[in-house]
Amino acid sequence: MGSGCLKVTKYFLFLFNLLFFLLGAVILGFGVWILADKTSFIAVLQMSSPSLKTGAYILIGVGALTMLMGFLGCVGAVNEIRCLLGLYFTCLMVILITQVAAGLVIYFQKETLKEELNRVVGELIESYDPADEDSSNLQHAWDYVQRQITCCGWTGAKDWEKNDLLINTNMTEYPCSCSNSTRDTGFCSLGGFANGTVSSADWPVHQQGCVDGVETWLKDNLGVILGVCTGVAVVELLGMILSISLCKSIHGEDYTKVPKS
């Protein structure tokens, strides 16, 4: 390969690794977001599946390693260091295989996650207690979901009829986050039904459940994450191709510089 092609390959590899470094930072950011977010449905997902928190740590690890590989690739490309380029190629291949394996595991575990989510949300609604400070973060997260999606319960407002506190009040109270109440959390008093039979149908709340809205929310956010991961995978493949090409070119140039006897 001529010196002109070698320079082009070197600079292209540098640019790809700069992009690779930035995408790694995005992946790391997603992992931190999953761990730090306490006000959206991510908090409920963490409680429904401990594997999500593990996945967040994996994202942080992969993101940090991706940033490191991007840095090493830039240094190896600019300085034409063959051993560094070889290490870079090997690490990229390992990361790519790991990402594909993780994607397959998540895909085949999605039904298990859905079942765990149904169970955890059901238990959360049944045990919802504004006075319980230990579960306040999770309860506030669910209130946030109900207000943002304008829904009530998992499959419908009737799910709240299983709540222990509401049963004790003969359903004369209802979850404030299910309605357009000025209160964001806790229970609101219905009033006027002290001596009558009350059900969720009498509450001034949204009757539709949150399951459809949550699934849409998950698909939208999952699409963003998968899009970023796909972009990273494409950059990884290009980086592997360019790094091995540059490594071979440097090897070839080394032999041409050997004086003939």
Secondary structure, 3 states (H helix, E strand, C coil): CCHHHHHHHHHHHHHHHHHHHHHHHHHHHHHHHHHHCCCCHHHHHHHHCHHHHHHHHHHHHHHHHHHHHHHHHHHHHHHCCHHHHHHHHHHHHHHHHHHHHHHHHHHHCHHHHHHHHHHHHHHHHHHCCCCCHHHHHHHHHHHHHHHHHCCCCCCEHHHHHHCHHHHHCCCCEEEHHHCCCCCCCCEEECCCCCCCCCCHHHCCCCCECCHHHHHHHHHHHHHHHHHHHHHHHHHHHHHHHHHHHHHHHHHHHHHHCCCCC
